[in-house]
Each structure stands twice: as structure tokens, then as C-alpha cells.
Amino acid sequence: MRRMSPDPIEGRPVLITGGAGFIGCNIADRLAEEGHQVLIYDAMSRPGVENNLAWLKERHHGRITSIVADVRDEDELVRAVREAKAVFHMAAQVAVTTSMIDPREDFEINLKGTINLLDALRLEGNGTPVVFASTNKVYGDLSDLRFRLEDRKYVPNDLFVASAGINEERPLDFHTPYGCSKGAADQYVLDYARSFGLRSAVIRMSCIYGVRQMGTEDQGWVAHFLIRALGGQPITLYGDGYQVRDILDVSNAVEAYLRAWKKIDLVRGRAFNLGGGPANAVSLRELIAHMAELLGREIDIRFSDWRAGDQLHFVADTKAIRDALDLSPAVPWKEGVAGLADWLRESRSGRSDPTLRENGFASARAAS
């Protein structure tokens, strides 16, 4: 009997652009645990990501390879795509504030970089699936909705939005250069499925937090709050702090991305909202109060002006993605935040893993 030769596609790595970043490295970790080869494509420009990459390589001997390159480098990206059996496109300029300072670079990374990737996949023509990390910022500041202050948090007057959250039927309304670049990229990913048959899908994320998040004031604010609090430093709230967000543990986000890949022919050409949902909706002040309980001391809060495009209340309606992908229940926010606090404490002392000793944590603190 003739032996079947190994599937050449299955032997290829999964490509993760921005794979040394917070969510990317968690996806890489899960994939490697499941036995996949993983190719990390990252410009390594964000403080602390070198620690994530070192941790991945130490933890998964031989399963993690890396390319230090920018998504604006079209030739390098084409070479990486040629090797891949699937792509998670996580690479991005991630901060609204940075986009206001340098909108051209924001455009080049978020939109041009995404076009580079999509066209590489289109020209390769082998049906490689791609799942794109989008954002709830594509819905703008929700200024057409009316909110009231109730129990020290903003609540929508619209009863459906108050009970279920914002769903995918919500009209797009790009605000700030970041919203424009990510929103336009989001639409290109969907249109490449429609126009060229790409096996692509979009996940519009709310506030993802969790282990290996070295947040800054501009992005990754849940971890940023904890890092400041652990260091005995004040936390600045922009606005009044009664803004509401639905926060989601990164383990739930990783599950969503992997299932979107596995079910790509079911969800191709679709965009899904992903967040903690109403059960994990929390005001900024409420979150800081919980952190104070975890630390056993008061946290110094300071205030500054509202920031451009800030939403008073954003909670994702996650029914569509949960139904399509049969996702597990979200980790309760208090449990997840306590887990992140424990990891950050261990990281400060160097106990959690050898790549996050004082230098790695110090760099994240300096960036905050």
C-alpha cells in the first residue's frame, strides 16, 4: 500500500503580523500549544514586545520563528505570505493619540500595510485565510445616541442598546485618523472577500486585557491602570471617569480568532463585534475601585480634558459572533482583572518568567 505524503499546506506556519504584541503573542502561544508552527512578523517597535518574543521562543522550542520587518515592507510581507497556511493580521498603529500627532504614518501602517497584505494574498491565489483585527472605533463617538448618568456611569437612553449593546448593523462613522485608517482597512478586508474571493473575516474588538499586556496611557488602558497602581503612581482619567467599556479577557479573544480561522468558510466576508458584552460593562471609576480593593490601598486619581473621539459608553452586542463561532462564556471582569494583577505583580519581581525581569517591566512603566 502506498503511503500518503504529508499535506504540504498543513506543514506551513501560521503567520501572525504583529505577533510579538499583546494579543498576537497570546494567539501564537495557543497555536504553538496546539502543535502549529508559527511565524511572527513584527517590526518590534513597541516597548516590551521583545520580551514577548523571547518568552514564546523559550516556551515553544522550535515552533516559533520570526521576521523582524514592517508591514510597509511589501517585498518582505510577500515572502512571509508565501509560506503561510493562515494569517492573523494584528499589526497596527494602535493609538488614537498617536494618529492625531502623525496621521500619515498611521495611514501607512494601518491602511497601506493592510493593502500590502491583502494584495499579497490575492496574488498568491491559494486560498489562504486571513482574520483581521479591527476596532469598535469604526462606529465613531456614537454622538447620535443619548446617554444619562445613572449609578455613577453613563447609560444609553435607547433600551435595546442599553440591554444588548452595539451590534453590527450600526452604521460606520469613522472619527480621528486612527478610526479612518482602521475603518478603511476593515472595509478593504471585507471587500477583498467580495471582489476577489479572499477567505477573510473581520473582528471589531472592544477593550481586550490580560496577561502579557504592557499597557500605556494611549493603548491597553486596563493594564496601564494596574501598572500605575502597582507602582504607587497616579492614574489620569480623561473626562469624568464615568465612561463605560465592556472589557474582555484575552483568553476569550484568542478563542474567537482561532475559531474564526477554523470556520472561515462560514464567516468569510463578515465583520463581528467582540467584547465583554453587558455582563462585563464597567465604568473607569468602577474598575479603579476594584483595583484598589485588590491592592488593599487607595489609588490616586487625577483628571484631564476629554480626548477626541472618546465614547461615553461602548458595549458590544456579541450575539452574532457567539452564535457563529459557538464561543465560551466571557471570563467575569473581576476575575480576569485579578488574574492580570497577579501576573503583573509576578512580572515586577521576575517570578512569572525569566524574560520579564526588571528591564522589561521598567520599559513598560517608562512608556506609561
BELKADA-V699550 format. One record per run of one state. SS is the DSSP state (H for helix, E for strand, C for the rest). FROM is the first residue (numbers start at 0). LEN is the number of residues. If there is no record, write none. Layout:
ss	from	len
SS	FROM	LEN
SS	FROM	LEN
This chain:
ss	from	len
C	0	13
E	13	4
C	17	4
H	21	12
C	33	4
E	37	5
C	42	6
H	48	11
C	59	4
E	63	5
C	68	5
H	73	10
C	83	2
E	85	4
C	89	6
H	95	6
C	101	1
H	102	22
C	124	4
E	128	7
H	135	4
C	139	7
E	146	4
C	150	2
E	152	4
C	156	2
H	158	6
C	164	1
E	165	1
C	166	9
H	175	21
C	196	3
E	199	6
C	205	1
E	206	3
C	209	11
H	220	10
C	230	4
E	234	4
C	238	5
E	243	6
H	249	13
C	262	1
H	263	4
C	267	3
E	270	4
C	274	3
H	277	3
E	280	3
H	283	12
C	295	5
E	300	4
C	304	8
E	312	2
C	314	1
E	315	1
C	316	2
H	318	7
C	325	7
H	332	17
C	349	4
H	353	3
C	356	1
H	357	10
C	367	1
